[in-house]
């Protein structure tokens, strides 16, 4: 855990690094194994402390959100957290991607079901049910991995998360409809 203390001019006054932090009643933090650096005009003083108490500057909701990764939050919690990050001028791209991925789940599920129909109801043509299940599982795993990679590459390229989330779904939907038209 790293804490930066600023002065009135916007400069750095102190830096606190703690190896662990326990939160009591969402208001009081107990930091452990601390290294505190105090920046003065001409020198930097370093202190090593076993523990230190700190009053929390975060609300109960913010503390709860920090304890959870973005993919575990509900869409409404993600939306509220995104708005809070934007109001503070912080980068919310990872959370926007998680929100779009959650919103795209019904479309993704529908596209994958449509893609599976030609495999399930198509003519056997000498293929076993085991082979069909294996191919279906591999397509599903491949789609999931590709979807995750495209989403995070989109973040690196600063593409809007809606595009990087919905483009793979649109591609699977197009392939599914094409396969359905070719089925007898």
Backbone as CSV, one residue per row, in Angstrom:
resi,resn,N_x,N_y,N_z,CA_x,CA_y,CA_z,C_x,C_y,C_z
1,UNK,0.854,-1.164,0.000,0.000,0.000,0.000,0.901,1.227,0.000
2,UNK,0.673,2.134,-0.910,1.452,3.367,-0.992,0.532,4.554,-0.782
3,UNK,0.955,5.484,0.065,0.181,6.688,0.352,1.092,7.881,0.110
4,UNK,0.586,8.843,-0.642,1.328,10.063,-0.934,0.635,11.219,-0.230
5,UNK,1.397,12.033,0.501,0.857,13.220,1.155,1.366,14.441,0.411
6,UNK,0.445,15.313,0.049,0.826,16.512,-0.679,0.770,17.745,0.194
7,UNK,1.456,18.789,-0.247,1.374,20.063,0.457,0.398,20.976,-0.277
8,UNK,0.250,22.204,0.223,-0.731,23.132,-0.355,-0.381,23.546,-1.782
9,UNK,0.894,23.506,-2.123,1.322,23.899,-3.467,1.248,22.754,-4.466
10,UNK,0.865,21.582,-4.023,0.765,20.428,-4.911,2.025,19.588,-4.966
11,UNK,2.993,19.918,-4.142,4.226,19.138,-4.095,4.091,17.953,-3.154
12,UNK,5.041,17.056,-3.225,5.036,15.865,-2.384,5.664,16.202,-1.037
13,UNK,4.911,15.938,0.049,5.391,16.210,1.396,5.898,14.950,2.086
14,UNK,5.207,13.819,1.839,5.607,12.562,2.477,5.131,11.398,1.628
15,UNK,5.853,10.294,1.773,5.508,9.053,1.087,5.518,7.947,2.130
16,UNK,4.419,7.180,2.186,4.305,6.082,3.145,4.108,4.793,2.365
17,UNK,4.941,3.810,2.667,4.776,2.482,2.074,4.545,1.499,3.209
18,UNK,3.440,0.748,3.121,3.129,-0.275,4.123,2.998,-1.611,3.413
19,UNK,3.564,-2.641,4.019,3.480,-3.979,3.436,2.072,-4.550,3.580
20,UNK,1.376,-4.199,4.667,0.019,-4.698,4.916,-0.837,-3.586,5.493
21,UNK,-2.156,-3.726,5.337,-3.101,-2.796,5.952,-4.342,-3.571,6.364
22,UNK,-4.780,-3.338,7.582,-6.042,-3.893,8.066,-7.020,-2.744,8.206
23,UNK,-8.246,-2.967,7.758,-9.265,-1.929,7.824,-10.225,-2.286,8.945
24,UNK,-10.386,-1.370,9.895,-11.286,-1.579,11.028,-12.468,-0.626,10.895
25,UNK,-13.677,-1.170,10.840,-14.922,-0.392,10.756,-14.941,0.556,9.556
26,UNK,-14.201,0.242,8.523,-14.122,1.040,7.291,-13.706,2.484,7.537
27,UNK,-13.222,2.792,8.724,-12.825,4.165,9.023,-11.360,4.261,9.444
28,UNK,-10.878,3.271,10.140,-9.530,3.314,10.691,-8.700,2.200,10.072
29,UNK,-7.567,2.580,9.522,-6.661,1.616,8.923,-5.467,1.437,9.855
30,UNK,-5.039,0.209,10.015,-3.818,-0.081,10.764,-2.798,-0.609,9.755
31,UNK,-1.759,0.188,9.553,-0.712,-0.165,8.598,0.398,-0.910,9.331
32,UNK,1.004,-1.873,8.655,2.077,-2.670,9.257,3.317,-2.644,8.357
33,UNK,4.461,-2.748,9.022,5.758,-2.784,8.336,5.896,-1.570,7.415
34,UNK,6.040,-0.414,8.041,5.948,0.867,7.345,7.322,1.492,7.128
35,UNK,7.455,2.076,5.966,8.605,2.926,5.672,8.027,4.272,5.235
36,UNK,8.332,5.301,6.024,7.802,6.638,5.755,8.954,7.564,5.396
37,UNK,8.815,8.255,4.283,9.827,9.223,3.854,9.201,10.610,3.912
38,UNK,9.825,11.477,4.687,9.345,12.848,4.840,10.277,13.752,4.043
39,UNK,9.682,14.520,3.151,10.462,15.374,2.257,10.435,16.793,2.812
40,UNK,11.614,17.275,3.196,11.749,18.635,3.699,12.518,19.438,2.656
41,UNK,12.785,20.679,2.947,13.395,21.559,1.951,14.708,21.023,1.385
42,UNK,15.616,20.630,2.243,16.938,20.222,1.781,17.270,18.760,2.028
43,UNK,16.329,17.989,2.610,16.656,16.599,2.919,15.404,15.731,2.952
44,UNK,15.641,14.439,2.902,14.577,13.440,3.006,14.892,12.583,4.223
45,UNK,13.926,12.518,5.142,14.079,11.717,6.348,13.295,10.428,6.181
46,UNK,13.922,9.310,6.505,13.259,8.011,6.397,13.019,7.449,7.788
47,UNK,11.772,7.024,8.019,11.406,6.385,9.284,10.902,4.984,8.988
48,UNK,11.252,4.041,9.863,10.722,2.688,9.770,9.901,2.436,11.022
49,UNK,8.627,2.079,10.830,7.711,1.871,11.953,7.076,0.492,11.847
50,UNK,6.835,-0.171,12.993,6.164,-1.474,12.922,4.681,-1.345,12.574
51,UNK,3.990,-0.363,13.183,2.565,-0.138,12.891,2.281,1.355,12.898
52,UNK,1.151,1.686,12.300,0.722,3.081,12.262,-0.775,3.104,12.006
53,UNK,-1.504,3.935,12.744,-2.946,4.078,12.550,-3.198,5.253,11.613
54,UNK,-4.223,5.111,10.803,-4.543,6.139,9.821,-6.053,6.203,9.669
55,UNK,-6.597,7.407,9.689,-8.027,7.574,9.445,-8.272,7.483,7.944
56,UNK,-9.285,6.724,7.572,-9.565,6.504,6.154,-10.149,7.755,5.518
57,UNK,-9.712,8.053,4.330,-10.259,9.152,3.546,-11.245,8.638,2.501
58,UNK,-11.517,7.328,2.527,-12.437,6.707,1.579,-13.757,6.389,2.266
59,UNK,-14.838,6.436,1.490,-16.138,6.036,2.031,-16.197,4.513,2.134
60,UNK,-17.202,4.027,2.841,-17.379,2.584,2.997,-17.549,1.911,1.639
61,UNK,-18.318,2.527,0.739,-18.547,1.955,-0.588,-17.250,1.884,-1.387
62,UNK,-16.419,2.920,-1.288,-15.161,2.924,-2.032,-14.210,1.847,-1.520
63,UNK,-14.176,1.654,-0.217,-13.325,0.601,0.354,-13.795,-0.759,-0.131
64,UNK,-15.111,-0.979,-0.129,-15.651,-2.261,-0.597,-15.327,-2.499,-2.065
65,UNK,-15.379,-1.456,-2.887,-15.065,-1.604,-4.308,-13.590,-1.919,-4.532
66,UNK,-12.717,-1.334,-3.712,-11.287,-1.586,-3.868,-10.914,-3.018,-3.541
67,UNK,-11.723,-3.672,-2.730,-11.423,-5.040,-2.340,-11.829,-6.051,-3.405
68,UNK,-12.606,-5.646,-4.403,-13.116,-6.565,-5.417,-12.553,-6.224,-6.795
69,UNK,-12.212,-7.235,-7.592,-11.809,-6.950,-8.972,-13.026,-6.503,-9.792
70,UNK,-12.801,-5.766,-10.894,-13.918,-5.204,-11.654,-14.900,-6.235,-12.188
71,UNK,-14.445,-7.439,-12.533,-15.368,-8.417,-13.116,-16.327,-9.019,-12.095
72,UNK,-16.136,-8.745,-10.798,-17.064,-9.259,-9.790,-18.153,-8.251,-9.434
73,UNK,-18.047,-7.024,-9.929,-19.036,-5.997,-9.622,-20.244,-6.130,-10.535
74,UNK,-21.394,-5.710,-10.031,-22.600,-5.712,-10.856,-22.498,-4.558,-11.862
75,UNK,-23.281,-4.616,-12.948,-23.225,-3.513,-13.918,-23.540,-2.148,-13.303
76,UNK,-24.497,-2.090,-12.387,-24.822,-0.795,-11.775,-23.675,-0.296,-10.895
77,UNK,-23.019,-1.200,-10.143,-21.861,-0.799,-9.339,-20.710,-0.344,-10.230
78,UNK,-20.494,-1.061,-11.327,-19.448,-0.657,-12.269,-19.729,0.734,-12.826
79,UNK,-20.977,0.972,-13.218,-21.342,2.270,-13.785,-21.102,3.391,-12.770
80,UNK,-21.519,3.174,-11.528,-21.324,4.193,-10.489,-19.837,4.432,-10.225
81,UNK,-19.059,3.357,-10.213,-17.628,3.502,-9.965,-16.947,4.221,-11.124
82,UNK,-17.373,3.923,-12.348,-16.833,4.610,-13.526,-17.115,6.106,-13.428
83,UNK,-18.344,6.464,-13.050,-18.697,7.879,-12.911,-17.849,8.558,-11.838
84,UNK,-17.632,7.859,-10.711,-16.813,8.427,-9.634,-15.369,8.624,-10.093
85,UNK,-14.825,7.652,-10.822,-13.455,7.790,-11.331,-13.352,8.962,-12.301
86,UNK,-14.321,9.101,-13.175,-14.293,10.195,-14.156,-14.417,11.554,-13.473
87,UNK,-15.242,11.637,-12.425,-15.380,12.902,-11.702,-14.067,13.322,-11.054
88,UNK,-13.264,12.341,-10.645,-11.964,12.633,-10.041,-10.866,12.766,-11.091
89,UNK,-11.213,12.595,-12.368,-10.228,12.717,-13.434,-9.304,11.525,-13.557
90,UNK,-9.744,10.354,-13.072,-8.914,9.154,-13.131,-9.310,8.286,-14.320
91,UNK,-8.399,7.424,-14.727,-8.624,6.530,-15.858,-9.592,5.412,-15.457
92,UNK,-10.681,5.278,-16.194,-11.696,4.265,-15.895,-11.798,3.214,-16.992
93,UNK,-10.837,3.165,-17.916,-10.945,2.294,-19.086,-11.117,0.818,-18.737
94,UNK,-10.389,0.326,-17.746,-10.504,-1.088,-17.370,-11.913,-1.402,-16.889
95,UNK,-12.501,-0.471,-16.155,-13.847,-0.678,-15.631,-14.896,-0.541,-16.732
96,UNK,-14.650,0.352,-17.701,-15.564,0.480,-18.841,-15.547,-0.810,-19.658
97,UNK,-14.361,-1.392,-19.857,-14.260,-2.671,-20.567,-15.030,-3.762,-19.820
98,UNK,-14.862,-3.833,-18.508,-15.585,-4.838,-17.713,-17.092,-4.635,-17.827
99,UNK,-17.546,-3.375,-17.840,-18.982,-3.095,-17.977,-19.495,-3.561,-19.333
100,UNK,-18.780,-3.235,-20.409,-19.221,-3.656,-21.741,-19.196,-5.172,-21.884
101,UNK,-18.215,-5.824,-21.274,-18.179,-7.286,-21.333,-19.379,-7.888,-20.611
102,UNK,-19.775,-7.296,-19.495,-20.964,-7.791,-18.781,-22.231,-7.550,-19.600
103,UNK,-22.325,-6.377,-20.226,-23.515,-6.061,-21.016,-23.614,-6.929,-22.269
104,UNK,-22.481,-7.402,-22.777,-22.472,-8.208,-24.003,-22.720,-9.687,-23.753
105,UNK,-22.794,-10.119,-22.500,-22.970,-11.549,-22.205,-24.220,-12.131,-22.870
106,UNK,-25.397,-11.486,-22.810,-26.561,-12.079,-23.495,-26.364,-12.203,-25.005
107,UNK,-25.759,-11.192,-25.626,-25.504,-11.265,-27.072,-24.503,-12.366,-27.398
108,UNK,-23.466,-12.481,-26.582,-22.454,-13.515,-26.791,-23.064,-14.900,-26.656
109,UNK,-23.886,-15.080,-25.639,-24.534,-16.376,-25.424,-25.426,-16.732,-26.606
110,UNK,-26.218,-15.770,-27.065,-27.088,-16.016,-28.216,-26.304,-16.360,-29.468
111,UNK,-25.210,-15.637,-29.706,-24.389,-15.912,-30.891,-23.760,-17.296,-30.811
112,UNK,-23.288,-17.686,-29.632,-22.669,-19.011,-29.480,-23.704,-20.126,-29.634
113,UNK,-24.928,-19.908,-29.149,-25.988,-20.914,-29.329,-26.310,-21.059,-30.809
114,UNK,-26.428,-19.933,-31.516,-26.690,-20.004,-32.958,-25.558,-20.712,-33.695
115,UNK,-24.330,-20.470,-33.264,-23.190,-21.124,-33.899,-23.204,-22.630,-33.655
116,UNK,-23.720,-23.059,-32.525,-23.730,-24.496,-32.210,-24.823,-25.260,-32.962
117,UNK,-25.873,-24.584,-33.397,-27.000,-25.277,-34.039,-26.605,-26.108,-35.257
118,UNK,-25.805,-25.599,-36.201,-25.436,-26.446,-37.343,-24.630,-27.678,-36.942
119,UNK,-23.852,-27.571,-35.872,-23.079,-28.726,-35.411,-23.981,-29.782,-34.784
120,UNK,-24.994,-29.342,-34.053,-25.867,-30.277,-33.336,-26.891,-30.905,-34.271
121,UNK,-27.535,-30.080,-35.091,-28.641,-30.574,-35.905,-28.264,-30.872,-37.351
122,UNK,-27.015,-30.667,-37.716,-26.588,-30.948,-39.083,-26.503,-32.442,-39.340
123,UNK,-26.337,-32.832,-40.605,-26.217,-34.255,-40.927,-24.931,-34.831,-40.331
124,UNK,-24.975,-36.101,-39.907,-23.813,-36.692,-39.234,-22.561,-36.744,-40.103
125,UNK,-22.680,-37.090,-41.376,-21.561,-37.151,-42.324,-20.353,-37.884,-41.753
126,UNK,-20.580,-38.905,-41.011,-19.488,-39.733,-40.521,-18.746,-39.168,-39.322
127,UNK,-19.217,-38.075,-38.731,-18.543,-37.535,-37.544,-19.281,-37.992,-36.293
128,UNK,-18.521,-38.283,-35.270,-19.122,-38.755,-34.023,-19.559,-37.571,-33.173
129,UNK,-20.429,-37.850,-32.222,-20.896,-36.807,-31.313,-19.745,-36.286,-30.455
130,UNK,-18.800,-37.178,-30.124,-17.629,-36.764,-29.343,-16.791,-35.733,-30.067
131,UNK,-16.611,-35.936,-31.372,-15.852,-34.972,-32.165,-16.581,-33.634,-32.217
132,UNK,-17.893,-33.670,-32.368,-18.680,-32.431,-32.408,-18.566,-31.668,-31.088
133,UNK,-18.630,-32.403,-29.970,-18.510,-31.755,-28.660,-17.118,-31.150,-28.490
134,UNK,-16.099,-31.881,-28.917,-14.726,-31.388,-28.808,-14.531,-30.130,-29.638
135,UNK,-15.025,-30.146,-30.873,-14.911,-28.966,-31.738,-15.660,-27.789,-31.123
136,UNK,-16.851,-28.050,-30.606,-17.632,-26.984,-29.973,-16.927,-26.389,-28.764
137,UNK,-16.334,-27.255,-27.937,-15.602,-26.766,-26.765,-14.394,-25.941,-27.179
138,UNK,-13.684,-26.390,-28.188,-12.507,-25.652,-28.654,-12.898,-24.294,-29.239
139,UNK,-14.001,-24.256,-29.983,-14.480,-22.982,-30.532,-14.859,-22.041,-29.392
140,UNK,-15.546,-22.557,-28.381,-15.942,-21.729,-27.239,-14.751,-21.181,-26.475
141,UNK,-13.777,-22.032,-26.196,-12.576,-21.596,-25.477,-11.784,-20.598,-26.324
142,UNK,-11.662,-20.890,-27.612,-10.957,-19.974,-28.508,-11.628,-18.613,-28.573
143,UNK,-12.967,-18.615,-28.632,-13.694,-17.348,-28.667,-13.480,-16.569,-27.375
144,UNK,-13.551,-17.246,-26.239,-13.365,-16.570,-24.954,-11.976,-15.930,-24.883
145,UNK,-10.948,-16.696,-25.228,-9.584,-16.165,-25.176,-9.396,-15.004,-26.152
146,UNK,-9.912,-15.163,-27.367,-9.795,-14.091,-28.361,-10.524,-12.838,-27.888
147,UNK,-11.692,-13.012,-27.290,-12.472,-11.884,-26.795,-11.706,-11.136,-25.703
148,UNK,-11.082,-11.869,-24.787,-10.300,-11.239,-23.719,-9.083,-10.505,-24.290
149,UNK,-8.379,-11.154,-25.206,-7.181,-10.542,-25.791,-7.550,-9.287,-26.569
150,UNK,-8.597,-9.370,-27.377,-9.017,-8.208,-28.170,-9.415,-7.054,-27.256
151,UNK,-10.100,-7.357,-26.155,-10.504,-6.308,-25.218,-9.312,-5.571,-24.632
152,UNK,-8.308,-6.313,-24.170,-7.157,-5.670,-23.540,-6.215,-5.032,-24.558
153,UNK,-6.119,-5.595,-25.753,-5.347,-4.929,-26.809,-6.045,-3.625,-27.195
154,UNK,-7.365,-3.646,-27.209,-8.119,-2.421,-27.464,-7.829,-1.342,-26.433
155,UNK,-7.673,-1.737,-25.167,-7.301,-0.760,-24.138,-5.929,-0.161,-24.433
156,UNK,-4.992,-1.010,-24.842,-3.645,-0.518,-25.158,-3.659,0.431,-26.350
157,UNK,-4.515,0.136,-27.327,-4.609,0.974,-28.527,-5.582,2.133,-28.361
158,UNK,-6.163,2.251,-27.161,-7.121,3.302,-26.816,-8.361,3.279,-27.703
159,UNK,-8.827,2.074,-28.039,-10.085,1.918,-28.762,-11.220,1.878,-27.746
160,UNK,-12.402,2.299,-28.157,-13.531,2.282,-27.226,-13.881,0.835,-26.881
161,UNK,-14.080,0.531,-25.601,-14.383,-0.845,-25.192,-15.640,-1.431,-25.835
162,UNK,-16.600,-0.600,-26.209,-17.797,-1.126,-26.869,-17.423,-1.777,-28.199
163,UNK,-16.507,-1.176,-28.919,-16.083,-1.726,-30.212,-15.346,-3.040,-30.016
164,UNK,-14.395,-3.055,-29.075,-13.596,-4.265,-28.882,-14.386,-5.395,-28.245
165,UNK,-15.479,-5.072,-27.580,-16.316,-6.115,-26.982,-17.337,-6.644,-27.977
166,UNK,-17.941,-5.753,-28.755,-19.023,-6.166,-29.649,-18.529,-6.678,-31.007
167,UNK,-17.326,-6.315,-31.431,-16.813,-6.789,-32.723,-16.667,-8.309,-32.766
168,UNK,-16.075,-8.968,-31.759,-16.007,-10.435,-31.807,-17.385,-11.088,-31.773
169,UNK,-18.313,-10.492,-31.040,-19.674,-11.036,-30.986,-20.324,-10.925,-32.360
170,UNK,-20.125,-9.783,-33.018,-20.682,-9.604,-34.360,-20.065,-10.601,-35.337
171,UNK,-18.775,-10.864,-35.209,-18.117,-11.838,-36.091,-18.684,-13.238,-35.875
172,UNK,-18.865,-13.650,-34.634,-19.432,-14.976,-34.336,-20.871,-15.053,-34.830
173,UNK,-21.623,-13.977,-34.653,-23.011,-13.957,-35.131,-23.051,-14.086,-36.648
174,UNK,-22.165,-13.405,-37.350,-22.119,-13.498,-38.809,-21.764,-14.925,-39.239
175,UNK,-20.754,-15.525,-38.600,-20.359,-16.907,-38.926,-21.508,-17.867,-38.637
176,UNK,-22.207,-17.660,-37.520,-23.326,-18.534,-37.158,-24.438,-18.456,-38.199
177,UNK,-24.786,-17.247,-38.616,-25.839,-17.097,-39.626,-25.401,-17.692,-40.964
178,UNK,-24.148,-17.529,-41.326,-23.626,-18.112,-42.561,-23.708,-19.635,-42.500
179,UNK,-23.312,-20.229,-41.353,-23.373,-21.691,-41.190,-24.820,-22.191,-41.220
180,UNK,-25.738,-21.424,-40.644,-27.148,-21.839,-40.650,-27.716,-21.828,-42.068
181,UNK,-27.300,-20.881,-42.878,-27.785,-20.836,-44.263,-27.238,-21.987,-45.089
182,UNK,-26.051,-22.470,-44.758,-25.460,-23.569,-45.512,-25.979,-24.925,-45.066
183,UNK,-26.586,-24.989,-43.884,-27.113,-26.276,-43.394,-28.324,-26.669,-44.234
184,UNK,-28.450,-27.969,-44.564,-29.574,-28.402,-45.411,-30.901,-28.342,-44.694
